[in-house]
Amino acid sequence: MKFLCDANIGSTIARAMSGHGYDVERAIHVMPDAKDEILLAYAVAQQRVLVTCDSDFGELVFHKRLPPPPAIIYIRFEPDQVADIVPRLMPLLDFDALRDHMIVIGTENVRRRPFHRER
């Protein structure tokens, strides 16, 4: 499975995902100054799950109806230590469970919102 970590996702999370055998690109290295719409289009073209702390991607996909990538993982909380995110994130990386959804990781729970893909 392939992932694109937004610029707001640090190296700790990207390294943890890579260490579990996932193909991970970081936006900060691939296209450091790209706007959200460009990153979203890149994730779609490369068939990469987008991992972000930016709620704007939900706006682009659900309200502006831009084409979604295979999935979006939106990390919506700021723990005391970035490493605290990793144990919450890793069990969610099953592609069949992610596909066609925005997964929101909050402080207390995880929510799944399906994309409305054009048929």
Buried (B, 14 or more C-beta within 10 A) or exposed (E): BBBBBBBEBBEBBBEBBBEEEBEBBBBBEBBEEBEBEEBBBBBBEBEBBBBBBBEBBBEBBBEEEBBBBBBBBBBBEEEEEBEEBBEBBBEBBEEEEBEEBBBBBEEEEBEEBEBEEEE
